[in-house]
Amino acid sequence: MLSRELSQLYDCSILNLDQIIIEAIDSSQRSEYAQRAYQTCRDATEKHNEEQRQAELDADHVAPLQTGIFWL
C-alpha cells in the first residue's frame, strides 16, 4: 500500500499523509519532496491501471472448462 510505504519513509501518520501529499502537490512552489510525492503517486496509479488492464485481458481469455463424464 502506497500510503503505508510513504508513512514509513517519512515517519508520519497514515491519517495525515493524504492531506500532506495533496498540499505538497498543489503548492505553487513545489519542493523536491512534493515532486517526488507526485511522481510516486503517479507511478503507483499507472502500475495499478496496468494491473487492472491485464486482469481484464486475463479474464477475457480464460480457457473454457472441460465438462463431461469420464468412465474408469
N, C-alpha and C positions, 0 to 999 in steps of 0.2 A: 504494500500500500504506500503510495507516494507520500501522503501526509505523515505516516509513521517514519519513513526514511528521512524526510526533511526535519521532523521534530527531533530525531536522534542526532542528525548532523549539526543542527543549530541549538541543541539542548533547550528546547522550548516546548510548551504545552501544545498538544494537538488542537485543543479547543480554540486557541488564539491564532493558530498558524494560518488558517484560511484568510482571516482579515488582514494579517500582516502581509501575506503574499499579494492580496488584492490591492492594498495600499501601495506596496512597493512597485507593483507593475503599473498601476495607474498614475504614479508620480510623474510630474513633468520633468523632474531631474532624476532620471533612472541611474541608480548606482550600479556598480558591477554586480552586487548581490541581487539586485532586482532583475537585472538582465539574466543572471544565472537561474533565478527562480522561474522567470518567464520561459526560458529555454527548457528547463526541466519539466515544467508543466506541459509545454508544447510537445516535447518528445514523448512524454507519457500518454498524451492524448493520441498522438499519431500511432504509437505502439498499440494502444487499446483499439483504435479504429481498424488497424490492420488485422489484429486478432479477431475482431468481430467479422470482418470480411472473410477471413479464412474459415471461421466457424460456419458461416453461411454457405460458403462453397462446399465445405466438407459435408454439410447436412444435405445439400442438393445432390451429392454424388455417393450417397450411401448405397452399398451393394444390396440388391434385393434379397430378402430372406428366402432360403430354400425350404419349401414345405413338402411334405409327402410322408408316406408311411414306408418304413424300411423294415423288411422281414429278415430275421436272422435264421 
